[in-house]
Amino acid sequence: MRNLTKDEFRTYCLLFAANADFNITKQEIIAIGAKIDPEDFVRVYNWFEADSDADRVETIMANKVHYIKNEDDKQNLIKELKEVFFADGVFDSVEKSIFFMLKKVL
């Protein structure tokens, strides 16, 4: 589990969404990159890739307490997650399941 800054946490969550179908597309990377500093993106992407699925969920759950302080924080992040999920034009059943899980976790 990693202790993340707020921007790293956002990036990590967005990567989790992009990877929901086990395939991060070019469109998803562009959608994330539009919101995140390139250096932060590369650093967090490398961490994300090195972590197991269980580590990823644990990292999100452990860090949310620092950055999701109220319903507005949660809804803002959910809005960003939706943009990533829809970036490649596909929102399949696996992605929907991960989206609903993230909504509950956050």
N, C-alpha and C positions, 0 to 999 in steps of 0.2 A: 504494500500500500504506500502511496506517495502523498506527501503533503503538497498541495498545489496552491498557487496564487489564484486569484479570481479569474484572470484571463486564461491561465492554464486549465482551470476547472472547466470553463466554457468550452475551450478547445477540445478537451478530453471528452466531454459530453457530446459535442458535435461529431467527433470522430467515431464515438460509439454508435451514434445514429447512422452515420454513413456506412459503417461496417455491419449493420444489422443483417444484411443479406450476404455477408462474407465477401463483399466485392465493393471496394471504395472506387466509385467512378470518377472520371475526369470532371464531370459536372458537379459532383459533390465536393470535390477538392476546391473547385472554383468558388462554390457557394460558401465554404468555410473560409477560404483564403480572403474573401471579400470582407470578412469580419475580424480577422485575426492578423496580428503582426507576423510577417513571414518567418522571422527568427523563432518566435514562440511556436508557430505552427510546426516547424521542422523539429524542434526540441521535443515537443509534446507528441508528435507523430512517432518519433523514435521510441519514446517511453511506451506509448500505446502498443506499438508493434511488439515490443519485448514482453508485455504483460499477457498473462493468460486471461481467458474470459472471466474466471472467478476473481482474479486480481482487478480487472477492470470494474466490475460491479462493486467490489469492496472499496476501490478508490473513489468512485462516485458517491457511494453512501457515506464514507468517512468525511469527505470534503464538503458535502452539501450543507452540513450544519454551519459551516463558516460563511456560505455565500447565498443560501436560500433562506432568507430571514423572514419573508412574508409572502403573501399570495402574489403580489406584483413581481417579485423576483422570480417566482416559479413560472408565472405566465409568460414573462419575457423570455426565459430560457426555452419554454415549450414552443413559443413562436419561432425561435431560431431553429429548434430541432425540426419542426414541421418544414421549414424552408429547405433544410438538408434532405429530409426524407423525400421531398417532392422534386429536388433538383434534377434528378435524372429522368423524371417523367413516369417513374414506376413506384407504386406503393403497394407491394404485394403482402400476402398474409404474414410472412415472417417479419417484415418491417412493421406491420401493424401491431403484431405481438410485442415487439421490442419497444415500440412507441408507447403502448399502454403500460408496459412494465416500467419504463422510465418515468411516466407520469405518476405512477404509484410510488416509486422510489424517491422522486424529488418531493 
